[in-house]
């Protein structure tokens, strides 16, 4: 049978191991959190630089700064409007 002194010693050793284990887990948790925050920051910075540099812009869109190419043929309007029939019974003058 263990004496009170032996029980206290065993409890003290167990508590010491438990405190060491908790401290180690806290260190790992802080390290993992720091790594995660750093990785997230790097990803956000890279995406920000890519966004600002225009990497996500549509490549098919015309460059607004570029000068238009000279055409030898005169442009004709693409409008195909033809005046309607004035005899239309549903037509009303609004004004």
C-alpha distances in whole Angstrom, upper triangle without the diagonal:
4,7,10,12,10,10,14,14,13,16,18,19,19,21,23,24,25,27,29,29,31,33,34,35,37,39,40,41,43,44,45,47,49,50,51,53,55,56,57,59,61,61,63,65,66,67,69,71,72,73,75,77,78,76,76,79,81,83,86,87,90,90,91,92,94,98,99,101,105,106,110,110,111,108,109,108,105,106,108,109,112,113,113,115,117,118,114,114,110,111,111,112,109,111
4,7,8,6,6,10,11,10,12,15,15,16,18,20,21,22,24,25,26,28,30,31,32,34,36,37,38,40,42,42,44,46,47,48,50,52,53,54,56,58,59,60,62,64,65,66,68,69,71,72,74,75,73,73,77,79,81,84,85,88,87,89,89,91,95,97,98,102,104,107,108,108,106,107,105,103,104,106,107,110,111,111,114,115,116,112,112,109,109,109,110,107,109
4,5,5,6,9,10,11,12,14,15,17,18,20,21,23,24,26,27,29,30,32,33,35,36,38,39,41,42,43,45,47,48,49,51,53,54,55,57,59,60,61,63,65,66,67,69,70,71,73,75,76,75,74,78,80,82,85,86,89,88,90,90,92,96,98,100,103,105,109,109,110,107,108,107,105,105,107,108,111,112,112,115,116,117,114,114,110,110,110,111,108,110
4,5,5,6,9,10,10,12,14,15,16,18,20,21,22,24,26,27,28,30,31,33,34,36,37,39,40,42,43,45,46,47,49,51,52,53,55,57,58,59,61,63,64,65,67,69,69,71,73,74,73,72,76,79,80,84,84,87,86,87,88,90,94,96,98,102,103,107,108,108,105,106,105,103,103,105,106,109,110,110,113,114,115,112,111,108,108,108,109,106,107
4,5,5,6,9,10,10,12,14,15,16,18,20,21,23,24,26,27,29,30,31,33,35,36,37,39,41,42,43,45,46,48,49,51,52,54,55,57,58,60,61,63,64,66,67,68,70,72,73,72,72,75,78,80,83,83,86,85,87,87,89,93,95,97,101,102,106,107,107,105,106,104,102,103,105,106,109,110,110,113,114,116,112,112,108,109,108,109,106,107
4,5,5,6,9,10,11,12,14,15,17,18,20,21,23,24,26,27,29,30,32,33,34,36,38,39,40,42,44,45,47,48,49,51,52,54,55,57,58,60,61,63,65,66,67,69,70,72,70,70,74,76,78,81,82,85,84,85,86,88,92,93,95,99,101,104,105,106,103,104,103,101,102,103,104,108,109,109,112,113,114,111,111,107,107,107,108,105,106
4,5,5,6,8,10,10,12,14,15,16,18,20,21,22,24,26,27,28,30,32,33,34,36,37,39,40,42,43,45,46,48,49,51,52,54,55,57,58,59,61,63,64,65,67,69,70,68,68,72,74,76,79,80,83,82,83,84,86,90,91,93,97,99,103,103,103,101,102,100,98,99,101,102,105,106,106,109,110,111,108,108,104,104,104,105,102,104
4,5,5,6,9,10,10,12,14,15,16,18,20,21,22,24,26,27,28,30,31,33,34,36,37,39,40,42,43,45,46,47,49,51,52,53,55,57,58,59,61,63,64,65,67,69,67,67,70,73,75,78,79,81,81,82,82,84,88,90,92,96,98,101,102,102,100,101,99,97,98,100,101,104,105,105,108,109,110,107,107,103,103,103,104,101,102
4,5,5,6,9,10,10,12,14,15,16,18,20,21,23,24,26,27,29,30,32,33,35,36,38,39,40,42,43,45,46,48,50,51,52,54,56,57,58,60,62,63,64,66,68,66,66,70,72,74,77,78,80,79,81,81,83,87,89,91,95,97,100,101,101,99,100,99,97,98,100,100,104,105,105,108,109,111,107,107,104,104,104,104,101,103
4,5,5,6,9,10,11,12,14,15,16,18,20,21,23,24,26,27,28,30,32,33,34,36,38,39,41,42,43,45,47,48,49,51,52,54,55,57,59,60,61,63,64,66,64,64,68,70,72,75,76,79,78,79,80,82,86,87,89,93,95,98,99,99,97,98,97,95,96,97,98,102,103,103,106,107,109,105,105,101,102,102,102,99,101
4,5,5,6,9,10,10,12,14,15,16,18,20,21,22,24,26,27,28,30,31,33,34,36,37,39,40,42,43,45,46,48,49,51,52,54,55,57,58,59,61,63,64,62,62,66,68,70,73,74,77,76,77,78,80,84,85,87,91,93,97,97,98,95,96,94,93,93,95,96,99,101,100,103,105,106,102,102,99,99,99,99,97,98
4,5,5,6,9,10,10,12,14,15,16,18,20,21,23,24,26,27,29,30,31,33,35,36,37,39,41,42,43,45,47,48,49,51,52,54,55,57,58,60,61,63,61,61,65,68,69,73,73,76,75,76,77,79,83,84,86,90,92,96,96,97,94,96,94,92,93,95,96,99,101,100,103,105,106,103,103,99,99,99,99,97,98
4,5,5,6,9,10,11,12,14,15,17,18,20,21,23,24,26,27,29,30,32,33,35,36,38,39,41,42,44,45,47,48,50,51,52,54,56,57,58,60,62,60,60,64,66,68,71,72,74,74,75,76,77,81,83,85,89,91,94,95,95,93,94,93,91,92,94,95,98,100,100,103,104,106,102,102,99,99,99,99,96,98
4,5,5,6,9,10,11,12,14,15,16,18,20,21,22,24,26,27,28,30,32,33,34,36,37,39,40,42,43,45,46,48,49,51,53,54,55,57,58,60,58,58,62,64,66,69,70,72,72,73,74,76,79,81,83,87,89,92,93,93,91,92,90,88,90,91,92,96,97,97,100,101,103,99,99,96,96,96,96,94,95
4,5,5,6,9,10,10,12,14,15,16,18,20,21,22,24,26,27,28,30,31,33,34,36,37,39,41,42,43,45,46,48,49,51,52,53,55,57,58,57,56,60,63,65,68,68,71,70,71,72,74,78,80,82,85,87,91,92,92,89,91,89,87,88,90,91,94,95,95,98,100,101,98,98,94,94,94,94,92,93
4,5,5,6,9,10,11,12,14,15,17,18,20,21,23,24,26,27,29,30,32,33,35,36,38,39,41,42,43,45,47,48,50,51,52,54,55,57,56,56,59,62,64,67,67,70,69,70,71,73,77,79,81,84,86,90,91,91,89,90,89,87,88,90,91,94,96,96,99,100,102,98,98,95,95,95,95,92,93
4,5,5,6,9,10,11,12,14,15,17,18,20,21,22,24,26,27,28,30,32,33,34,36,38,39,41,42,43,45,46,48,49,51,52,54,56,54,54,57,60,62,65,66,68,67,69,70,71,75,77,79,82,84,88,89,89,87,88,87,85,86,88,89,92,94,94,97,99,100,96,97,93,93,93,94,91,92
4,5,5,6,9,10,11,12,14,15,16,18,20,21,22,24,26,27,28,30,31,33,34,36,37,39,40,42,43,45,47,48,49,51,52,54,52,52,56,58,60,63,64,66,66,67,68,70,73,75,77,81,83,86,87,87,85,86,85,83,84,85,86,90,91,91,94,96,97,94,94,90,90,90,91,88,89
4,5,5,6,9,10,10,12,14,15,16,18,20,21,23,24,26,27,29,30,31,33,35,36,37,39,41,42,43,45,47,48,49,51,53,51,51,55,57,59,62,63,65,64,66,66,68,72,74,76,80,82,85,86,86,84,85,84,82,83,85,86,89,91,91,94,95,97,93,93,90,90,90,90,87,88
4,5,5,6,9,10,11,12,14,15,17,18,20,21,23,24,26,27,29,30,32,33,35,36,38,39,41,42,44,45,46,48,49,51,50,50,53,56,58,61,62,64,63,65,65,67,71,73,75,78,80,84,85,85,83,84,83,81,82,84,85,89,90,91,94,95,97,93,94,90,90,90,90,88,89
4,5,5,6,9,10,11,12,14,15,16,18,20,21,22,24,26,27,28,30,32,33,34,36,38,39,40,42,43,45,46,48,49,48,48,51,54,55,59,59,62,61,63,64,65,69,71,73,76,78,82,83,83,81,82,81,79,80,82,83,86,88,88,91,93,94,91,91,87,88,88,88,85,86
4,5,5,6,9,10,10,12,14,15,16,18,20,21,22,24,26,27,28,30,31,33,34,36,37,39,40,42,43,45,46,48,46,46,50,52,54,57,58,61,60,61,62,64,67,69,71,75,77,81,81,82,79,80,79,77,78,80,81,84,86,86,89,90,92,88,89,85,85,85,85,83,84
4,5,5,6,9,10,11,12,14,15,17,18,20,21,23,24,26,27,29,30,32,33,35,36,37,39,41,42,43,45,47,45,45,49,52,53,57,57,60,59,60,60,62,66,68,70,74,76,80,80,81,78,80,78,77,78,80,81,84,86,86,89,91,92,89,89,86,86,86,86,83,84
4,5,5,6,9,10,11,12,14,15,17,18,20,21,23,24,26,27,29,30,32,33,35,36,38,39,40,42,43,45,44,44,47,50,52,55,56,58,57,59,59,61,65,67,68,72,74,78,79,79,77,78,77,75,77,79,80,83,85,85,88,90,92,88,89,85,85,85,85,83,84
4,5,5,6,9,10,10,12,14,15,16,18,20,21,22,24,26,27,28,30,31,33,34,36,37,39,40,42,43,42,42,45,48,49,53,53,56,55,57,57,59,63,65,67,70,72,76,77,77,75,76,74,73,74,76,77,80,82,82,85,87,88,85,85,82,82,82,82,79,81
4,5,5,6,9,10,10,12,14,15,16,18,20,21,22,24,26,27,28,30,32,33,35,36,37,39,40,42,41,41,44,47,49,52,52,55,54,55,56,58,62,63,66,69,71,75,76,76,73,75,73,72,73,75,76,79,81,81,84,86,87,84,84,81,81,81,81,78,79
4,5,5,6,9,10,11,12,14,15,16,18,20,21,23,24,26,27,29,30,31,33,35,36,37,39,41,39,40,43,46,48,51,51,54,53,54,55,56,60,62,64,68,70,74,75,75,73,74,73,71,73,75,76,79,81,81,85,86,88,85,85,82,81,81,81,79,80
4,5,5,6,8,10,10,12,14,15,16,18,20,21,22,24,26,27,29,30,32,33,34,36,37,39,37,37,41,44,45,49,49,52,51,52,53,55,59,60,62,66,68,72,72,73,71,72,71,69,70,72,74,77,79,79,83,84,86,82,83,80,79,80,80,77,78
4,5,5,6,9,10,10,12,14,15,16,18,20,21,22,24,26,27,28,30,32,33,34,36,38,36,36,39,42,44,47,48,50,49,51,52,53,57,59,61,65,67,70,71,71,69,70,69,67,68,70,71,75,76,77,80,81,83,80,80,77,76,77,77,74,75
4,6,5,6,9,10,11,12,14,15,16,18,20,21,22,24,26,27,28,30,31,33,34,36,35,35,39,41,43,46,47,49,48,49,50,52,56,58,60,63,66,69,70,70,68,70,68,66,68,70,71,74,76,76,80,81,83,80,80,77,76,76,76,74,74
4,5,5,6,9,10,11,12,14,15,17,18,20,21,23,24,26,27,29,30,32,33,35,33,34,37,40,42,45,46,48,47,48,49,50,54,56,58,62,64,68,69,69,67,68,67,66,67,69,70,74,76,76,80,81,83,80,81,77,77,77,77,74,75
4,5,5,6,9,10,10,12,14,15,16,18,20,21,23,24,26,27,28,30,32,33,31,31,35,38,39,43,43,46,45,46,47,49,53,54,56,60,62,66,66,67,65,66,65,63,64,66,68,71,73,73,77,78,80,77,78,74,74,74,74,72,73
4,5,5,6,9,10,11,12,14,15,16,18,20,21,22,24,26,27,28,30,32,30,30,34,36,38,42,42,45,44,45,46,48,51,53,55,59,61,65,65,65,63,65,63,61,63,65,66,69,71,71,75,76,78,75,76,72,72,72,72,69,70
4,5,5,6,9,10,10,12,14,15,16,18,20,21,22,24,26,27,28,30,29,29,33,36,38,41,41,44,42,44,44,46,50,52,54,58,60,63,64,65,62,64,63,61,63,65,66,70,71,72,75,77,79,76,76,73,72,72,72,70,70
4,6,5,6,9,10,11,12,14,15,17,18,20,21,23,24,26,27,29,27,28,31,34,35,39,39,42,41,42,43,44,48,50,52,56,58,61,62,63,61,62,61,60,61,63,65,68,70,71,74,76,78,75,76,72,72,72,72,69,70
4,5,5,6,9,10,11,12,14,15,17,18,20,21,22,24,26,27,25,25,29,32,33,37,37,40,39,40,41,43,47,48,50,54,56,60,61,61,59,60,59,57,58,61,62,65,67,68,71,73,75,71,72,69,68,69,69,66,67
4,5,5,6,9,10,10,12,14,15,16,18,20,21,22,24,26,25,25,28,31,33,36,36,39,38,39,39,42,45,47,49,53,55,59,60,60,57,59,58,56,57,60,61,64,66,67,70,72,74,70,71,68,67,67,67,64,65
4,5,5,6,9,10,11,12,14,15,17,18,20,21,22,24,23,24,27,30,32,35,36,38,36,38,38,40,44,46,48,52,54,57,58,59,57,58,57,56,57,60,61,65,66,67,71,72,74,71,72,69,68,68,68,66,66
4,5,5,6,9,10,11,12,14,15,17,18,20,21,23,21,21,25,28,29,33,33,36,35,36,37,38,42,44,46,50,52,55,56,57,55,56,55,54,55,57,59,63,64,65,69,70,72,69,70,67,66,67,67,64,65
4,5,5,6,9,10,11,12,14,15,16,18,20,21,20,20,23,26,28,31,32,34,33,34,35,37,41,43,45,48,50,54,55,55,53,54,53,51,53,55,56,60,62,62,66,67,69,66,67,64,63,63,63,61,62
4,5,5,6,9,10,10,12,14,15,16,18,20,19,19,23,26,28,31,31,33,32,33,34,36,39,41,44,47,49,53,54,54,52,54,52,51,53,55,56,60,62,63,66,68,70,67,68,64,64,64,63,61,61
4,5,5,6,9,10,11,12,14,15,16,18,17,18,21,25,26,29,30,32,30,32,32,34,38,40,42,45,48,51,52,53,51,53,51,50,52,54,56,59,61,62,66,68,70,67,68,65,64,64,64,62,62
4,5,5,6,8,10,11,12,14,15,17,15,15,19,22,23,27,27,30,28,30,31,32,36,38,40,44,46,49,50,51,48,50,49,47,49,51,53,57,59,59,63,65,67,64,65,62,61,61,61,59,59
4,6,5,6,9,10,10,12,14,15,15,15,18,21,23,26,26,28,27,28,29,31,35,37,39,43,45,48,49,49,47,49,47,46,48,50,51,55,57,58,61,63,65,62,63,60,59,59,59,56,57
4,5,5,6,9,10,10,12,14,14,15,18,21,23,26,26,28,26,27,28,30,33,35,38,41,44,47,48,49,46,48,47,46,48,50,52,56,57,59,62,64,66,63,65,61,60,60,60,57,58
4,5,5,6,9,10,11,12,11,12,16,19,20,24,24,26,24,26,26,28,32,34,36,39,41,45,46,47,45,47,46,45,46,49,50,54,56,57,61,63,65,62,64,61,60,60,60,57,58
4,5,5,6,9,10,11,9,10,13,16,18,21,21,24,22,24,25,27,30,32,34,38,40,43,44,45,42,44,43,42,43,46,47,51,53,54,58,59,62,59,60,57,56,56,56,54,54
4,5,5,6,8,10,10,11,13,17,18,22,21,23,22,23,23,25,29,31,33,37,39,43,44,44,42,44,42,41,43,46,47,51,52,54,57,59,61,58,60,57,55,56,55,53,53
4,5,5,6,9,9,11,13,17,17,21,21,22,20,22,22,24,27,29,32,35,38,41,43,43,41,43,42,41,43,46,47,51,53,55,58,60,62,60,61,58,57,57,56,54,54
4,6,5,6,5,7,10,13,14,18,18,20,18,20,20,22,26,28,29,33,35,39,40,40,38,41,40,39,41,43,45,49,51,52,56,58,60,57,59,56,55,55,55,53,53
4,5,5,6,6,8,12,14,17,16,18,17,18,19,21,25,26,29,32,34,38,39,39,37,39,38,37,38,41,42,46,48,49,53,55,57,54,56,53,52,52,51,49,50
4,5,8,9,10,14,15,18,17,18,16,17,17,20,23,25,28,31,34,38,39,39,37,39,38,37,39,41,43,47,48,50,54,55,58,55,57,54,52,53,52,50,50
4,6,8,9,12,13,16,16,17,14,16,16,18,21,23,26,29,32,35,37,37,35,38,37,36,38,41,43,46,49,50,54,56,58,56,58,55,53,54,53,51,51
4,5,5,9,10,13,12,14,12,14,14,16,20,21,24,27,29,33,34,34,32,35,34,33,35,38,39,43,45,47,51,52,55,52,54,51,50,51,50,48,48
4,6,8,9,13,13,15,14,16,17,18,22,23,25,29,31,34,35,36,34,36,35,34,36,39,41,44,47,48,52,54,56,54,56,52,51,52,52,50,50
4,7,9,12,12,15,14,16,18,19,23,24,26,29,31,35,35,35,33,35,34,32,34,37,38,42,44,46,49,51,53,51,53,49,48,49,49,47,48
4,6,9,8,11,11,13,15,16,19,20,22,26,27,31,32,32,29,31,30,29,31,33,35,39,41,43,46,48,51,48,50,47,46,47,46,44,45
4,6,6,9,10,13,15,15,19,19,20,24,25,29,29,29,27,29,28,26,28,31,33,36,39,40,44,46,48,46,48,45,44,45,44,43,43
4,6,8,9,12,14,14,17,17,18,22,23,27,27,28,26,28,27,26,29,31,33,37,40,41,45,47,49,47,50,47,46,47,46,45,46
4,6,9,12,14,14,16,15,16,20,21,24,24,25,23,25,24,22,25,27,30,33,36,38,41,44,46,44,46,44,43,44,44,43,43
4,6,9,12,11,14,13,15,19,20,23,24,24,21,23,22,21,23,26,28,32,35,36,40,42,45,42,45,42,41,42,41,40,40
4,6,9,8,10,10,12,15,17,20,21,21,19,21,21,20,23,26,28,31,34,36,40,42,45,43,45,43,41,42,41,40,40
4,5,5,8,10,12,16,18,21,22,23,21,23,23,23,25,29,31,34,37,39,43,44,47,46,48,45,44,44,43,42,42
4,6,8,9,13,16,18,22,22,22,20,23,22,22,24,28,29,33,35,37,41,43,46,44,47,44,42,42,41,40,39
4,6,9,12,15,18,22,23,23,21,24,24,25,27,30,32,36,38,40,44,46,49,47,50,47,45,46,44,43,42
4,6,9,12,15,19,20,20,20,23,23,24,26,30,32,35,38,40,44,46,49,47,50,48,46,46,45,44,43
4,6,9,12,16,17,17,17,20,21,22,25,28,30,33,36,39,42,44,47,46,49,47,45,45,44,43,42
4,6,9,13,14,14,13,17,17,18,21,25,27,30,33,36,39,41,44,43,46,44,42,43,42,41,40
4,6,10,12,13,13,16,18,19,22,25,28,31,34,37,40,42,45,44,48,46,44,45,44,43,43
4,7,9,10,11,15,17,19,22,25,27,30,33,36,40,42,45,44,47,46,44,45,44,43,42
4,6,7,8,12,15,16,20,22,25,28,31,34,37,39,42,42,45,44,41,43,42,42,41
4,7,9,12,16,17,21,23,26,28,31,34,37,39,42,42,46,45,42,44,43,44,43
4,6,9,12,14,17,20,22,24,28,31,34,36,39,39,42,41,39,41,40,41,40
4,6,10,12,15,17,20,22,25,28,31,33,36,36,40,39,36,38,37,37,36
4,7,9,12,14,17,19,22,26,29,31,34,33,37,36,33,35,34,34,34
4,6,9,11,14,16,19,22,25,27,30,30,33,32,30,32,31,32,31
4,5,8,11,13,16,19,23,25,28,27,31,29,27,29,28,28,28
4,6,9,12,16,18,21,24,27,26,29,28,26,28,27,28,28
4,6,9,12,15,18,20,23,22,26,24,22,24,23,24,24
4,6,10,12,15,18,21,20,23,22,20,23,23,24,24
4,7,9,12,15,18,17,20,19,17,19,19,20,20
4,6,9,12,15,14,18,17,15,18,18,20,20
4,7,8,12,12,15,15,12,15,14,17,17
4,6,9,8,12,11,9,12,13,16,17
4,5,6,10,11,9,12,13,17,18
4,5,8,10,8,10,11,14,15
4,6,9,8,11,13,16,18
4,6,5,9,11,15,17
4,6,8,11,14,17
4,6,10,12,15
4,7,9,12
4,6,9
4,5
4
